[in-house]
Amino acid sequence: MVTNMPDIVINILQLCLDAAVLTLCCLALFRERYTLQKSDILLFPLILMSCVVARTDYVAVGQEGRLFMQKGFEISLSNNIFTSCFLIIAVLMLASMFLKIQDGKTAFCGTMMVFSVYFLTRFFSVIFLTLCGANDIVMQFGVRLLAFILIAVLIFTSVFYHLRQLIQAGSFLVCITTASITVFFVTVLSLASFETDKFVTHLPMIVILLLALMLIDSILLFLNWRWEQERKQIRMIEQYVPVVEELISQVRARQHEFNNRLLAIEVAVSSAATLEEAQNSISELTKGLAINSGESALLSCDSKIISGVIFGKMKQAEMIGIQLDAELHILFRKTRVPETAWVEIIGILLDNAVEASGKGDTVYLRSRQGKQHSEVCVSNPYPAMSNMEFMSLFKKGLTTKAEQASHGYGLYNVLRIVERYHGKVITRNEQIEGSNYVVFGVVFYNNQA
């Protein structure tokens, strides 16, 4: 067998870089930095083997003794549709098995997104190097290195977080949009016979078509997001509005009692012989008539959904002997933060506060609205914490609760929502009636888009 050692080394390095870029895409889209595991390292050699199979020149092996084809792989990992499909299926299976992706839609959307990101980074790297006048060995290695660096940089931004959110949604539209870019590149490369030179020749037209496709995908994803928000809103209305109606029915039931008491007071005053006797009668008849301050705050809240959430948490807290004191001074529906986000934030903060409290404790929910901001804080009795201890609780998977596996995501999700709407997290210690309380809250600014 006639071999050229430098060519073999070059091909092996290229394959390793290809596999590294593809593996990095998989880990960035299926994992987060906080959840990486040692077993994830096994993904690289398996993807490398798949790349070797896809790139092997089976005809040349029998005729000339050459193992790998030399050029034309600056964008694609293979040079025909069949091996491209093989790679997609291989990555789909490997991601499902080694990254433990149980849901079929998530695995499919994620795999399509992996190849879409892979093609886009390689495509823009080819454009950049073409404009720089690179060719041959510089182009072959430069494309791979630039793609790897670009993906590594994007990992430290919120790009992959938003892509993961799309993948987890797994709706029909998301499946279409994630697959569209991969299908586009495979189709265009097929028309160009998988030759990079032919591909670059028609670069202006390909760029225009790609931008048009990405615009259509963006519109579809925006529509999908709007529909998802509407579905969330409907689900929350179905879940929490009946709870508010229960509160209203309780108040209406007490209204009858109030009317009866008023009649009794009128009779007592008219029949009393002295002022002191009338005062005593009124004092007896008005006992227990006051409306709970928390329930009063809920009735004045402009959002029935948020009122329902808080009222439900009040009842849950009462069952374990914890009092929930709420004061609401925000018009939630007039803030730029949607009700769905407020519901998630308030629910998480109240759940954490109640779980960290004991029988006989009081949890305080306070909100206030200024000209430029809206603020919600929840406080519960707890030993004083340092700033480092506060902020460590917002990391994914970290919790002070005994059941580590099922906790540690609430405050992390709050932080994500705050970042999405450009707000701030509030953490502090404060003294209430001689006891230390820890405070967790959020603030959103009204003048930011």
N, C-alpha and C positions, 0 to 999 in steps of 0.2 A: 504494500500500500504506500503510495507516494504521499508524503505529508509535508506541509510547510509550517514549521513550528511557530514562527511569528504570527501567521494567520490564525492558527489554532488559539493562541493566547489572546489575540484580539477578539476573536469570536466568543471565547469563554467570558472575557471581561464584559463584552456587550450584553451577553445573556444574563450575567450576574446583575448588571445595572438595570436591565429590563425587568428582571424578577424583583429587584429591590424597589423600583418605582411602583410596580403593581402591588407588591406587598404593603408598601407604605399607604397606598390608596385604600386598600382593604382595611388596614388597622385604623386609619383616620376616619373612615365612614362607618365601621362596625364597632369600634371601640373608642373610649375616651382616654386621655392620658392617665386619669386616675384609676382606670379599670384594666390597664394592660396586665397580662399575666405571662409568666415564664413560658408556658406552653405555646404562646403565640409565636415564639421564635421558630417553631416547626413549620409555620406557614411558608417561610421563605424558601427552604430547600424543595418543598413540594411544588410551589409555583415555578421554581427554577426548572424542575424536571418537566413540567408542562410546557414551559417555553422552549426547552430543548427539543421535545417531541414535535412542537409546532414548527420549529425552524429547520429541522433535519431535512437535508436534500436527499431523499430516498433514491431517486433516479441516479444522481451523481455518485452515490456510494457504490452502486453496482458497476458504474462505467469508469469513473475517474479516481475513485478512492477519496473523494472530497466529502467531508461529513456535513458541513454547514454551508449554506449559501452566503455569499459575501456581502452584498449590498441590498438596498431597497427596504430596510427595516427601521428607517429613522422615525417613522410615524407608527406603522403597524408592527405587531409582533409576529405576523405570519404573512404569507404571500398569496393566500387564496381564501375563499369564503368558508371552505370546509374546515380548515385548521383554525380559522377565526372562531367559528361556532364551537369547535372543540375546546378552545381556550376559555370561552365564556362559560361553557358547561363545567369545565374543570374548576374554574374559580368559584362558580356557584356551589358546587359540591364541597370543595375544600372549606369555603367560608361557613357553610352550613354545619359541617362536621367539627372543624377545629375551633371556630369562633362561637359554636353552639347557638346558631340562629335557628330557632324552632319554627317560626312562622314562615310559610312559603312565600307570601307576598313581600315580606321584609327582605328575605334572601334574594328574591328576583329583583326588586327595586334597587337594593343595595349593590348587587352585582352589575346591573346596568349603569348605575351611578359611578361605580368604580371605573368601568371602561370609558364612560363619558369624560370623567375627570382626567383619566390617563390620556385619552386622545386629545383633549383640549390643551393640556400642558405640553404635550409633544408637538402639537400643531403650532402653538404660539412660539415654542422654542425654535421650530424649523423656520418660521417667518423671521424671527429675530436674527438667527444665524445667516439666513439667506440675504437679508438686508446688509449684514456685516461682511458679506462676500466669502463666507466659510465654505469649504468643500472637503470631500474625501474624509480623511481621518478626523479632522476637526469637527466636521458636521456630524459624523457618526457618534463620537463620544460627547461632543458639546450638547447635542439634543438631549441625551440621556441625563447628563449631569444637571443641565438647566431645569429639566422636568423634575428631577429629584429635589433640587434646592427649592423650586417654586412650591411644591407640595409641602415640604418641610416647613417653609415659612407660613403657609396658609394654615397649618395645624395650630399655630399660636394665635390665630385670629378666630372670629366667630363664624367663619364661612362653613367649616365642617360641622359645627353645631347646628346651624340652620339646615344643612343638607341631611343630617341625621334625623332632625325633626320631620323632614319631608318623607324620608324613608320609613320612619315609624308610623306615619299616617297611613301609608300603604293603600291609598285610594286608587281607583281606576285611572283618574287623570294623572296622578303622580307616576303610576307605572308607565303610562304613555310618554310623559315628558322625560323621565329618566332614561327610557330606551331610545328615544328619538335621536339623540346626538350620536349614540353608539351606532345605530342603524345608518345614520347619515354618513359617518366616516367610513364604515365598512362598504357602503354602496359606492361612494365616490372613489375610494381606493380600488374597488373592483373594476369600475369603469376606466380607471387609470392603470389597470393591470397590476396593481400593487407596486408600481414603480414610482419612487419619490420624484424623479426628474419630471415625469409626465404630470404628476400631482402639482409640483411647483409651477409648471408652465401655465396652468389654469388657476393660479392662486387668487387673483382678483375676483373671479366669478365664484370660487369656492367660499371666499370670505363673505361676499354679499349673501350667498345662500345660507351660510352658517348664521350670520347675524339675523337674517329673517326668521330662521328656525328658532333661534334663542328668544327672539321677540315674541313669537307665537307661544313658546313654552312659558315665558314669563307671564303672559296674559292668562294662560290656562292655570298656572300655579296661583296667580292672584285670585282668580275666580274660585279655585278650589279652597283657598284660605278663607274667602268670604263665606262660602257655603259651610265650611267647617265651623266658623264662628257662629253662624246662624243655628247650626245643629246643636252646638254647645249651649247656646242661649235657650233653645227649646227644651233641651234636657234639664237645664237648671230650673226653668220655669215649672216644668212638670214635677221636679223634685222638691223645690222649696216654697213655691207659692201656696200649696196646700198647708204648709206649716204656718205661714202668715195668716191664712184664713182661720186656722185654729186659734191663733192669738186674738184675732178680731172677734171671733165667736165667743171667746172667754170674756172679753171686755164687754160685748153686748149683753151677755148673761149677767154680768155684774151691774150693768146699767139698770136692770129691773130692780136689783137689790137697792141701788142708789135711790131710785124713785120711791120705793117703799120706805126707806129710811127718812127721806125728805118729808114724806107725809107724816111719819111718826114724830119727827122733830117739830113740825108745824103744830101738831096736836099737843105735844109736850110743852111747847112754849105758851100756847094759848091757855092751857089748863094749869100752868105753874102758878103758885100763890106768891112766890118771891123770885127775885132775880137769881139768887143763889141756887134755888131749886131748878130753875130753867137751865142754868149753866151745867149743873150736874147731869140733868137729863140729856142735854146735847152732847156732853162728853161721853156718856155711855153709848149713845146711839151712833156716834161717829167713829167708834173704835173699829179698826180693820178696814176702813173704807178707802184708804190711800192706795193709789195705783202704784205698783212697783216702778221705781225710777227707770230701771232697765227696759221694762216693757213699754213705758211711755216714750223712751228714746227710739225704740223700734217702730212704734206707730208713726213717729214723725219723720222716719227715714224715707228718702225719695225712691229707694230701690227695694221693691218687695223681695227680690231674690236675696239681697244681702241681709235684709231683716229676717228672712227665713233661715239663713245660715246661722246667724247669731242666736236666734231664738232656739234653734235646734241644739246648738252648743250649750246654751243656758240649761236646757232640760237635761242634757247628758251630764253636765257638771253637778246639777242638783242631785242626781241619782247617786253620786259618790261623795256627797257632802261638801262640795266646793261651790262657793258663790261667785257668779260672774256679774261684775258691775260694768255696764256699758254706757258710754256717753258718745253720741254721734252728732257731729257738727259739720258734716260734709255733704254736699249735693253730689253723690257719687256719679249720677248719670250725666252730670255736666262737666266732669273731668275728662281729660284726653285719654285716660286709662279705661279700657272696656270693663264692663261689669264682670265678665268671666275672669279677668285678671284679679280684680278686687276680691272676688269670691275665693279664688285659690289662695291669695295672700292671707286674708283674714282667717280662713279655715285652717291653714297650716299654723299660723301664729297662735291661734286659740288652742288647737290640739296640743301643740308643744307645751304651752303654759299650763294647761289642765293636767297633762301627764306628769309634769315636773312638780305639781303641787300636791298637798296632802289634805286629808279631811279637815274641814274647818277653815281652810285658807280662802282668801279672796283673790280672784284674778281681775285685773282692771283692763278694760278696752277703752282707749281714749282716741278721739280723732278731732282734728281742727283744720280749718281751711282759712288760708290767708289770701291776700290778693294775688300772690305769685306761686303758691304751693298748696298741696293737700298732704296731710300727714296722718298716719294711723300707727298707734303704738299699743302693744300688749305687754303688761308687766305681771310678774308672779313672784312670790317669795322664794328666794334662793340665795345661797352664799355668794358673796361678791366675786366677780370674775374680772380678769385682766383683759385688756384689748386683744391680746394674742389668743386668749381662750375664746373670746367672743367670735373672732373672725375664723378660727379653726372650725367652728361648728357649721360654717357655710361651705366647707369643702365637701364634695360628694362622698357619701359613704361614712362620714364621721358623725358620731352621735354619743351622747352620754347615757343612752338607754342600754339596758342589759341585752336586749335582742338586737345585736349588731346587724344581722343579715337583713332584717326587715325595716330598718330605720336608717336615718342619715341622708335622706333625699329631700326632706321638706324644706329646710332652710336653703339648701342648694337650689331648689326650684324657685324659691322666693328671690334669691340673688339673680337668677337668670331672667325673671320677669322684670326686676328692677333695672337690669342692664338693657333689656329690650326697649324699655320706655324712658331710658336715660334719667332714672331717679337715683336715690341714695338709700343705703341701709342705715338704720339707726340702732345703735347698741350702747347701753350705759347701765350703771348701777344707780339706784336712788333709794332714799330712806322714806318709808311710809309707816307712820305710827311706831317708830323705833326699830323696825325690821328692814333688812335689806331686800330690795326687789331688783330683779334683772329685767331690763326693758329691751324688747326687740320690736323694731318698727320699720316703716318705709316712708319716704317722702318723694313726691313727684312734683315737678315744676310745671306750671301751667303754660309758660311762654315758650316751651321747647317742643319742636316737632317730633 
